[in-house]
Amino acid sequence: MGRLDPRTLLIAEIPILLLVGGLILAATLLGRRDRTLGWTGVALLLIGAGFLLGVADPGGAWQRSVTSFGALLILAHACVWTGLRAFSGKPPLWPWIVAGPLAWCLVCLWPGFVSSSVARVVAYGLPTLAYTGASLWELGFGPRGKGDTRLAVLPSGILLLHGLLTAARMAVVSLSGPEPGRLRFDFPMAVFEGMLFFIGVAFAVLMMVGARSERRYRHAALHDALTDLANRRALYERGGGMLRESLAQGRTVALLMCDLDRFKRINDSCGHEAGDRVLAAFAGVLRRAVRKGDLCARIGGEEFVILAPDMDAEGALGLAERIRGHLRECDCRICEPLSASIGIVCAPQGGNELGLLLARADQAMYQAKDAGRDCARLWTGDPEGDASAAVAGGGRGRAGQHPVDA
């Protein structure tokens, strides 16, 4: 088999690198505007530019242009690292980005360095390993969202393989010394591996960014923008499944509907900004009061729903009282002390469908409103008059009756 010609290999790889890098950069500028993709696209363009310099001189510029060629390749590794920092939400560290290429340019000024293939391989490999290791660190320890650990396996594997091949090349060249025949074959193989590495990393990063964007869009579609609680759609999707699974296993489920008292008056007298702060504060109250497996949702306006599996009526009444207690202690008193009216229904006694449970919890919540607000009512299914029993609260009931504290 004939030897690989370095110049021919570089010429073949240049359009691939420039095309992929240009497409990723265009996608960044015209679409996602994701800094991770931007840095990755720049890395590919730098590699393409470095290879272009390597064939610009028909006399074998891969040796005579070693300074600019190596500096661009090392800078490309720094861009990959910076892109992964951006994925973790970290800013670029410019001194460290330029440190590797600058160190390479400085050692290239030493007499005899450019002509020594062993010195070149070692001096190029050290900053390459440093940036590769830093990239692995970002993937392993950067703050990632849920699900990113699985997606980080592919780029981590590519980076680890690239680092091992770079270290092996340094070791082999250092131990065997300059052998012209072997080195003439070693260089094109290193160039080919470098191209595969950068293209592989680029597509792995593209997958990570795409998966994160999809997760963010789904989160936005299923969560309320103001409170970051689940919205009505999420309540029906997740809550419906929770309800069916619990009832199929013979477990009780409690549904609580909470409505902030006199919220319209807060909006009218203090402004909608104050109302938004109240809603956000109440969402925090619910997070502190509920258990880990409970589902909290804002279904519109000042109405919130809690779906609590494995909870009976007594537990739901205790949860309602905790909510009211946390709300009394809340320091977000814009115009007046905050309070909430809470309607409670339990399944399967109150029904086995989410829509029916919501309707009955709504009836119980309005009974709490009629009883003087700042209290809770449990739906009992009593066809005579009230649809709920007075169970908790501090408001005044009908006909001068006081609700019983839970």
C-alpha positions as CSV (number, residue, x, y, z in Angstrom):
1,M,0.0,0.0,0.0
2,G,1.4,3.4,-0.9
3,R,2.2,6.0,1.6
4,L,-0.3,8.7,2.6
5,D,0.8,12.1,1.2
6,P,0.3,14.8,3.8
7,R,-0.4,17.5,1.3
8,T,-3.1,15.5,-0.5
9,L,-4.7,14.6,2.9
10,L,-4.8,18.2,4.0
11,I,-6.4,19.3,0.7
12,A,-9.1,16.6,1.0
13,E,-9.9,17.6,4.6
14,I,-10.0,21.4,4.2
15,P,-13.4,21.7,2.5
16,I,-15.0,19.2,4.9
17,L,-13.8,21.2,8.0
18,L,-14.7,24.6,6.5
19,L,-18.1,23.4,5.4
20,V,-19.1,21.8,8.7
21,G,-17.6,24.7,10.7
22,G,-19.4,27.3,8.5
23,L,-22.7,25.5,8.8
24,I,-22.5,25.3,12.6
25,L,-21.5,28.9,12.8
26,A,-24.3,29.9,10.5
27,A,-26.8,28.0,12.6
28,T,-25.5,29.8,15.6
29,L,-25.8,33.3,14.1
30,L,-29.1,32.8,12.3
31,G,-30.9,30.4,14.7
32,R,-30.1,29.2,18.2
33,R,-27.4,31.8,19.0
34,D,-25.9,29.3,21.4
35,R,-22.4,30.2,22.5
36,T,-21.5,26.5,22.7
37,L,-22.2,26.0,19.1
38,G,-20.5,29.2,18.2
39,W,-17.2,28.2,19.8
40,T,-17.4,24.8,18.2
41,G,-17.9,26.3,14.8
42,V,-15.0,28.6,15.3
43,A,-12.8,25.6,16.3
44,L,-13.6,23.8,13.0
45,L,-12.9,26.9,11.0
46,L,-9.6,27.4,12.8
47,I,-8.6,23.8,11.9
48,G,-9.6,24.3,8.3
49,A,-7.6,27.5,8.2
50,G,-4.6,25.7,9.7
51,F,-4.8,23.0,7.1
52,L,-5.1,25.6,4.4
53,L,-1.9,27.2,5.6
54,G,-0.3,23.8,5.4
55,V,-0.9,23.5,1.7
56,A,-0.4,27.2,0.8
57,D,3.3,26.7,0.1
58,P,4.0,24.1,-2.7
59,G,7.3,23.4,-1.0
60,G,5.8,21.5,1.9
61,A,4.5,24.2,4.2
62,W,3.5,21.7,6.8
63,Q,7.1,22.0,8.1
64,R,7.9,25.6,7.2
65,S,4.6,27.0,8.5
66,V,4.7,24.9,11.7
67,T,4.3,28.0,13.9
68,S,1.0,29.2,12.5
69,F,-0.2,25.7,11.8
70,G,0.3,24.4,15.3
71,A,-0.9,27.7,16.9
72,L,-4.3,27.4,15.1
73,L,-4.7,23.7,16.0
74,I,-4.0,24.4,19.7
75,L,-6.3,27.4,19.6
76,A,-9.0,25.2,18.2
77,H,-8.7,22.9,21.2
78,A,-9.0,25.9,23.4
79,C,-12.2,26.9,21.6
80,V,-13.7,23.4,22.2
81,W,-12.9,23.8,25.9
82,T,-14.5,27.3,26.0
83,G,-17.6,26.0,24.2
84,L,-18.1,23.4,26.9
85,R,-17.6,26.0,29.5
86,A,-20.3,28.0,27.8
87,F,-22.6,24.9,27.9
88,S,-22.1,24.9,31.7
89,G,-23.0,28.6,31.8
90,K,-19.4,29.8,32.4
91,P,-17.7,32.8,30.7
92,P,-14.6,32.4,28.5
93,L,-11.2,32.6,30.2
94,W,-9.3,34.6,27.6
95,P,-5.9,34.4,29.3
96,W,-6.0,30.6,29.3
97,I,-7.5,30.6,25.8
98,V,-4.5,32.3,24.3
99,A,-1.9,30.8,26.7
100,G,-1.5,27.6,24.7
101,P,-1.1,29.1,21.3
102,L,1.2,31.8,22.7
103,A,3.4,29.3,24.4
104,W,3.6,27.4,21.1
105,C,4.6,30.5,19.2
106,L,7.3,31.3,21.8
107,V,8.9,27.8,21.6
108,C,8.9,28.0,17.8
109,L,11.4,30.9,18.2
110,W,14.0,28.6,19.7
111,P,16.8,27.6,17.3
112,G,16.4,24.1,16.0
113,F,12.9,23.6,17.4
114,V,11.0,23.6,14.0
115,S,13.4,21.1,12.5
116,S,13.0,18.7,15.4
117,S,10.0,16.4,14.9
118,V,10.2,15.0,18.4
119,A,10.2,18.5,20.0
120,R,7.3,19.6,17.8
121,V,5.2,16.5,18.7
122,V,5.8,17.0,22.5
123,A,5.4,20.7,22.5
124,Y,2.1,20.4,20.5
125,G,0.8,17.5,22.7
126,L,1.2,19.2,26.0
127,P,-1.3,22.1,25.5
128,T,-3.5,19.7,23.5
129,L,-3.7,17.4,26.5
130,A,-4.3,20.4,28.9
131,Y,-7.2,21.7,26.9
132,T,-8.6,18.2,26.4
133,G,-8.4,17.4,30.1
134,A,-10.1,20.8,30.9
135,S,-12.9,19.9,28.5
136,L,-13.4,16.5,30.2
137,W,-13.5,18.4,33.5
138,E,-16.3,20.6,32.2
139,L,-18.3,17.7,31.1
140,G,-17.8,15.8,34.3
141,F,-18.2,18.6,36.8
142,G,-20.0,21.5,35.1
143,P,-23.5,22.4,36.3
144,R,-25.7,20.5,33.9
145,G,-29.5,20.0,33.9
146,K,-31.4,16.8,34.3
147,G,-30.5,14.3,31.6
148,D,-27.3,15.9,30.5
149,T,-25.1,13.2,32.2
150,R,-26.2,10.6,29.6
151,L,-25.7,13.0,26.7
152,A,-22.2,13.9,28.0
153,V,-21.0,10.2,27.5
154,L,-20.4,10.6,23.8
155,P,-18.3,13.8,23.8
156,S,-16.5,12.5,26.9
157,G,-15.6,9.3,25.1
158,I,-14.4,11.3,22.0
159,L,-12.3,13.6,24.2
160,L,-10.8,10.7,26.2
161,L,-9.9,8.8,23.1
162,H,-8.3,11.9,21.5
163,G,-6.3,12.5,24.7
164,L,-5.1,8.9,24.8
165,L,-4.0,9.0,21.2
166,T,-2.2,12.3,21.7
167,A,-0.4,10.9,24.8
168,A,0.5,7.7,23.0
169,R,1.9,9.6,20.0
170,M,4.0,11.8,22.3
171,A,5.4,8.7,24.1
172,V,6.1,6.7,20.9
173,V,7.9,9.7,19.2
174,S,9.9,10.5,22.4
175,L,11.0,6.9,23.0
176,S,11.8,5.9,19.4
177,G,13.5,9.1,18.3
178,P,13.3,10.7,14.8
179,E,12.8,8.0,12.1
180,P,12.0,9.8,8.8
181,G,10.1,6.9,7.3
182,R,7.9,6.4,10.4
183,L,7.3,10.1,11.0
184,R,6.3,10.7,7.4
185,F,3.5,8.2,8.0
186,D,2.8,9.4,11.5
187,F,1.9,13.0,10.5
188,P,-0.9,12.2,8.1
189,M,-2.4,9.8,10.5
190,A,-2.4,12.4,13.2
191,V,-3.9,14.9,10.9
192,F,-6.7,12.5,9.9
193,E,-7.4,11.7,13.6
194,G,-7.5,15.4,14.4
195,M,-10.2,15.9,11.7
196,L,-12.3,13.0,13.0
197,F,-11.9,14.3,16.5
198,F,-13.1,17.9,15.8
199,I,-16.0,16.8,13.6
200,G,-17.0,14.1,16.2
201,V,-16.9,16.7,19.0
202,A,-18.9,19.1,16.9
203,F,-21.8,16.7,16.2
204,A,-21.7,15.5,19.9
205,V,-22.0,19.1,21.1
206,L,-24.8,19.7,18.5
207,M,-26.7,16.7,20.0
208,M,-26.2,18.1,23.6
209,V,-27.3,21.6,22.7
210,G,-30.3,20.2,20.8
211,A,-31.4,18.0,23.7
212,R,-31.1,20.8,26.1
213,S,-33.1,23.1,23.9
214,E,-35.8,20.5,23.6
215,R,-35.9,20.0,27.3
216,R,-36.2,23.8,27.8
217,Y,-39.0,24.1,25.3
218,R,-40.9,21.2,27.0
219,H,-40.3,22.7,30.4
220,A,-41.7,26.1,29.1
221,A,-44.7,24.3,27.6
222,L,-45.5,22.5,30.9
223,H,-44.7,25.2,33.4
224,D,-46.1,28.5,34.4
225,A,-43.7,31.3,33.5
226,L,-44.3,33.4,36.6
227,T,-44.2,30.7,39.4
228,D,-42.4,27.9,37.5
229,L,-45.0,25.5,38.8
230,A,-46.7,23.0,36.5
231,N,-49.4,24.5,34.4
232,R,-52.9,23.2,33.5
233,R,-51.5,21.1,30.6
234,A,-48.9,19.5,32.9
235,L,-51.6,18.9,35.5
236,Y,-53.7,16.9,33.1
237,E,-50.7,15.1,31.6
238,R,-48.8,14.2,34.7
239,G,-51.6,14.4,37.2
240,G,-53.9,12.2,35.2
241,G,-51.2,9.5,35.1
242,M,-50.5,9.8,38.8
243,L,-54.2,9.5,39.6
244,R,-54.8,6.5,37.4
245,E,-51.7,4.7,38.7
246,S,-52.6,5.4,42.4
247,L,-56.2,4.3,42.0
248,A,-55.1,1.1,40.1
249,Q,-53.0,0.2,43.1
250,G,-55.8,0.9,45.5
251,R,-54.2,4.0,47.0
252,T,-56.0,7.2,48.0
253,V,-55.3,10.6,46.3
254,A,-56.0,14.0,47.7
255,L,-56.6,17.0,45.5
256,L,-56.5,20.5,47.0
257,M,-57.6,23.7,45.1
258,C,-56.2,26.9,46.6
259,D,-57.4,30.3,45.8
260,L,-55.8,33.5,47.1
261,D,-58.3,35.7,49.0
262,R,-59.0,39.2,47.8
263,F,-56.5,38.9,45.0
264,K,-58.3,41.2,42.7
265,R,-58.2,43.9,45.3
266,I,-54.5,43.5,45.6
267,N,-54.1,43.9,41.8
268,D,-56.4,46.9,41.7
269,S,-54.9,48.8,44.7
270,C,-51.3,47.8,44.5
271,G,-50.8,47.1,40.8
272,H,-50.2,43.9,38.8
273,E,-46.5,43.9,39.6
274,A,-47.4,43.5,43.3
275,G,-49.9,40.8,42.3
276,D,-47.2,38.9,40.5
277,R,-45.0,39.0,43.6
278,V,-47.8,37.7,45.7
279,L,-48.4,34.8,43.2
280,A,-44.6,34.0,43.2
281,A,-44.6,34.1,47.0
282,F,-47.6,31.8,47.3
283,A,-45.9,29.3,44.9
284,G,-42.9,29.3,47.3
285,V,-45.3,28.6,50.2
286,L,-46.7,25.6,48.3
287,R,-43.2,24.2,47.6
288,R,-42.4,24.4,51.3
289,A,-45.6,22.8,52.4
290,V,-46.0,19.8,50.0
291,R,-44.1,16.5,50.0
292,K,-41.5,15.6,47.4
293,G,-43.8,13.5,45.3
294,D,-46.8,15.9,45.3
295,L,-47.7,17.8,42.1
296,C,-48.3,21.6,42.4
297,A,-49.8,23.5,39.5
298,R,-51.1,26.9,38.8
299,I,-54.2,26.5,36.6
300,G,-55.0,30.1,36.0
301,G,-55.1,33.5,37.8
302,E,-54.8,33.0,41.5
303,E,-55.9,29.4,41.5
304,F,-53.5,26.6,42.4
305,V,-53.9,22.8,42.6
306,I,-52.1,20.2,44.6
307,L,-52.4,16.6,43.7
308,A,-51.1,14.4,46.6
309,P,-50.9,10.6,46.1
310,D,-51.1,8.4,49.2
311,M,-52.9,11.0,51.2
312,D,-56.3,10.7,52.8
313,A,-58.7,13.4,54.1
314,E,-56.9,13.8,57.4
315,G,-53.6,14.2,55.7
316,A,-55.1,16.7,53.2
317,L,-56.5,18.8,56.1
318,G,-53.1,18.8,57.7
319,L,-51.5,19.9,54.4
320,A,-54.1,22.7,54.1
321,E,-53.3,23.9,57.6
322,R,-49.6,23.9,56.8
323,I,-50.2,26.0,53.7
324,R,-52.3,28.5,55.7
325,G,-49.7,28.6,58.4
326,H,-46.8,29.3,56.0
327,L,-48.9,31.9,54.2
328,R,-49.5,33.8,57.5
329,E,-45.8,33.8,58.1
330,C,-45.0,34.9,54.5
331,D,-43.3,38.3,54.5
332,C,-44.8,39.3,51.1
333,R,-47.6,41.5,52.5
334,I,-48.1,44.0,49.8
335,C,-51.4,45.7,50.9
336,E,-52.7,43.3,53.5
337,P,-52.0,40.0,55.2
338,L,-52.4,37.1,52.7
339,S,-54.8,34.2,53.1
340,A,-56.2,31.5,51.0
341,S,-59.4,29.5,50.7
342,I,-58.8,25.8,50.0
343,G,-61.2,23.1,48.7
344,I,-60.3,19.4,49.2
345,V,-61.6,16.3,47.6
346,C,-60.2,12.7,47.9
347,A,-60.3,9.9,45.4
348,P,-61.8,7.4,45.0
349,Q,-64.5,8.7,47.3
350,G,-64.9,11.9,45.3
351,G,-64.5,10.4,41.9
352,N,-61.8,8.6,39.7
353,E,-61.4,11.2,37.0
354,L,-59.2,14.3,37.3
355,G,-61.8,16.6,35.7
356,L,-64.5,15.5,38.2
357,L,-62.1,15.9,41.1
358,L,-61.3,19.4,40.0
359,A,-64.9,20.4,39.8
360,R,-65.7,19.0,43.2
361,A,-62.6,20.6,44.8
362,D,-63.8,23.9,43.1
363,Q,-67.2,23.5,44.8
364,A,-65.5,22.9,48.2
365,M,-63.2,25.9,47.7
366,Y,-66.2,28.2,47.0
367,Q,-67.8,26.9,50.2
368,A,-64.6,28.0,52.0
369,K,-65.1,31.5,50.3
370,D,-68.7,31.6,51.5
371,A,-67.6,30.6,55.0
372,G,-65.6,33.8,55.4
373,R,-62.3,32.9,53.5
374,D,-59.0,31.8,55.0
375,C,-60.2,28.3,55.7
376,A,-60.5,24.9,54.1
377,R,-63.5,22.7,53.2
378,L,-63.7,19.0,52.4
379,W,-66.1,17.9,49.7
380,T,-68.4,15.3,51.2
381,G,-70.9,14.7,48.4
382,D,-73.8,15.9,50.6
383,P,-76.7,16.6,48.3
384,E,-78.4,18.7,50.9
385,G,-77.3,22.3,50.6
386,D,-73.6,22.6,51.2
387,A,-71.4,20.3,49.1
388,S,-68.7,20.3,51.7
389,A,-68.1,20.0,55.4
390,A,-66.5,22.8,57.5
391,V,-63.1,21.4,58.4
392,A,-60.4,24.1,58.9
393,G,-59.8,27.7,58.9
394,G,-60.1,31.1,60.7
395,G,-63.0,32.7,58.7
396,R,-66.6,33.1,59.9
397,G,-69.0,30.5,58.6
398,R,-72.6,30.9,57.4
399,A,-75.3,31.9,59.8
400,G,-72.7,33.0,62.3
401,Q,-71.3,29.5,62.7
402,H,-67.5,29.2,63.1
403,P,-65.6,26.6,61.1
404,V,-63.9,23.9,63.1
405,D,-60.1,24.2,63.2
406,A,-58.3,21.2,61.8
